[in-house]
């Protein structure tokens, strides 16, 4: 891969400098800060970071794919989180999730081709009194029904 | 150390402190099942199969992580334990594509064994195995194939890659059901940091990781394992050739944790470098030259011709008119025979082997200083070294399993000093990397020793008790200041001071070197100077402390030990010594010749001058391996009679008058002596192709045809004859080395062998300090040839490449010649990465792909010499060491341009 197609490296270099020395014990904060800087973990940037820090690329990749908080592809402008916790499940969150999936035509963990929405399922949002609940970015939407999905999502640009 | 007593299944047993319950049980033949345990790895307790019950303690405990304690009462097969294991196995089977009928691991799969043993049901839980055939990091790789649908996620492959090999190519990606082995970002394996050692295949307890080329050629239960010694470098790894008898074919190569010296570890060459055995290019019938072509002949005709011509030339032109080049690829028995045939049938001391090309300066240099020219310590001692001084030695590529031991030492906190013009793996991980100008080693060593004496870091008691000629040596060093050395070597003076301090203060320190030291016009002096350094600091004659040349070829130690050297008979007994000659004359029934004899580099020059008329060359390819190749070929063409005993049509064989087809290591019995002086068995695994015969038989038949009848029924008879004449081998026999090899000196049948040399006393009595003056290389850069070219070996190929290059897996990884160049030089000469570069010296010119980076220092370029179509030895300089006639492969002047 040539350097020219790569995302700008400066934010990564700043992350490395802020965290120095970047040891194996700091792989998680390293990836968190990179994701903060780029919105996701661009492959070329991570490979360049491991080259500069001497961390094993394989181990960094293992950590990046193990935790759901890290993403290796660009996320959408908005993140939809569908709660699949017990309370929400009892109140019909499975059908809500299906409706979100079919409305956006993506699966859990994916992003729409126009990069507008990403979809995640979470185990509990801590707002069981609103069950079934979804979150879009930092907004909560409680007592959701499959039929109410379109209206909620259409409000986002 | 006091042992710990505990009870296993009601039986009281003794265990070592620090052992786990699992290890103790396995030691006592109690087979606790385990999928994630490997004695070479840090325990993780992941697979939950080794759970045991401990009396008085609630729950079950992972025996691979629990250490033994006095009085523990452990039950390894209680009903609770068995129920837990059955449950775990049934869960594993629910994630496993059970396909034992077509699986190569059938009969060698732990999951299969345990499922049977605990009668685990395949269908208790719904099967959720990863779908078959999805692309992964091994797709398209010719060496390995990974099938996640058979993976039990034990992490053994990932851990051996990280913990033992330190390649860090593999990881486990994703989690839970989605988890599978991968490279970083799913890079194709050969684009990752993988070294293709295949350790992951051996570590895999199921059929998830297999050697791709072996698929379908035999299930584990169809294969017979033949334990033998690797045919590549001098480490002497013990390996099992897995043979399918129905196909008369080696299907794959494995090893066994615990074996000496490699503890079950193999490198890429040992694992994948065996395709040559069944190559269609093997020679299968004797060939006789008729004009420009070679025609097939019978053995009788070929042997009669060889015998008659060698006899005629010997009788007409005397002992200096014929020469024998023996082979360090071949066994001790064959090297013993080669020098016996040369001396008894040929009547000449013109006998040599490839050590002249590589480590002859070690044999001569160390013999002069200590009295014995071999590695002073053992491979098993490396892990306990505190300071490694590694000079001109790229162990992780040229001797990868010794490299693993060095990595182990580093993990245990050892300090590492690397002196190398290249940034090798060891250099990158060194505490100090002295990236000096090639050919300035002696200036550097002298300056270090001067500094050590000036700062009282030397060991006066050792010098006084054990050494001689110290004063003259010391006087000489005064000319070599740190500052001048820094200038001559092109490095920082501080680095030299720190290296001197670190080496002198190490407890213990040990020196490792290879051809970066020997392949110079001052090669023997370089070696002697390393001997000086060790004696000065008293860093020799102890465990884990000494001077250690890592020998290049599988049996170059043995080739030298067997007396395939012009000046010595077996066991380095001097030809010049009349008593020695008398002893051998009595045993062999003929007078031992007294002509001086020469080395292979002499033979080539004498072929040119006409002094040498007949040349018998076996298992060597001087036309490819000697420097200034065009000149070598021209000289060999002048020979009246050239015989090659070979497995392939080598560059030398193409010039031969008679070619005799011989066998490779897998087709005959014998012994190799490895770099740590360990004599190990080589065992026949498959039949040779066509009419090819074992080298020892051919040599006997040639001797007989020359009028010196020789006959043995088995190589063991040759070994016994040799051992009776060779004091250092006298106590060794096939029976004694059946399981584990013995290290010479082993003078008696009850002697345990010698782990390290020179304890209390040097072989020659006192260690002899040598006065060494710095001499620059024979050829130095100038305006027309501004760069220094060094050559060397890569991880993936072996010497002239005629064996390793026939492996599909290796060829895919490293298919062609290349030249390493510093990025600053590349910019200067207009080269970009992967450009075709033309490299030219005063002797020749070739084209190779440029690898641009920081691996070599500015002003130098580096090339391997494995590739016949772009032969680096067309470039190298035929300037030789003043003592052993070893060529200066490491330094010649070159220029480079875009091709």
Interface residues (C-beta under 8 A of the other chain):
Chain A: X43 X46 X47 X50 X56 X57 X58 X59 X60 X61 X62 X65 X66 X72
Chain B: X158 X161 X162 X168 X169 X170 X171 X172 X173 X174 X175 X182 X183 X184 X185 X192 X193
